[in-house]
Amino acid sequence: MWWAIGVAQLSAFVIAVVGVLMVNRYDVELDQFHALYGFSAIVAVGILYSYRGSPFVKDKVYLLYGLGGLFIMGLGIRAMYLGTH
């Protein structure tokens, strides 16, 4: 299961890098909140990874990654919605 979580979290970084490259190369007008939600997903991945080895979360690591994954999914959905409107 952890390899799938790693792939999903790395995809957040890849999407952000591709988005930055597209905005810079093609001079795309971007809503500020779209970028905020995208980079908040990267920060959330970093926070999840940093708490992974914490002693007080050791027995709740599945809950941490479950709720963290739902939070990142919500950020992604909100960023997609802002990108289309």
N, C-alpha and C positions, 0 to 999 in steps of 0.2 A: 504494500500500500504506500510506503514512503517514497518509492520511486515516482509514483503518479503525482504525489503532492509536490515533489521536487520539480517535475516537469511543468506542473501548473503554475508554480511560483516563478520559475524561470521565464515562463511565457509572459508574465506581467512585465518583467524587465525588457524582454524582446519587443513587446508591443510598445512600451514607452520609448525605447530607442528608435524604433521605426517611425513612430509618430513625430518625434523631435526632428528626425532627418527629413520627413515629408514636409513639415512646417517650414523648415529652413530652406529646403531645396526648391519647393514649388510655391513658396510665399503664400501659404494658405492662411486665411483668417480663421482664428480659433477662439471659441468662447473661453474666457478665463476659468470658468468652473470646470470645463472639460479637462483642462490641464491639471487643475487642482485634484480632481478625482483620480486621474491617472497616476500622478505622483504620490497621492495618498495611499494607493494600492502598493506602491513600492515601499513606502515607509511601513505599512502594515506587515508586509512580508519580512522586513528587517526586524520588526518588533517580535513577530512570532518566532523567528529563528533565534533571537537572543534569549527568549524565555524558555526555549526548548530544554536547555540543560539546567535550568534553575531548580534548586532543591525543593522549593515549596510548590512547584508545578509538576514534579516528577510523577505523581500518581494521577494527575489530571491532564496529561499531555494530549489525549484524544479529544477531550472537551475543548482544550485550548485551540487545537488545530481545526476542530469542527466549527466552532464559533468564529474563529479567525477566517476560515475559508468562506463562511457565509457573509462575513463583513466585506471581504475582498470581492465576492460575487456581487454584492449590492453596489459597491463602488463602480464595478465594471458595467453593470446594467444602467446605472445612473449616467455614467460617462457616455454610453452608447445613445441613451435617450437625448442627452444634451447635444450630441454630435449630429443628430438628425433634425433637431428643431431649432 
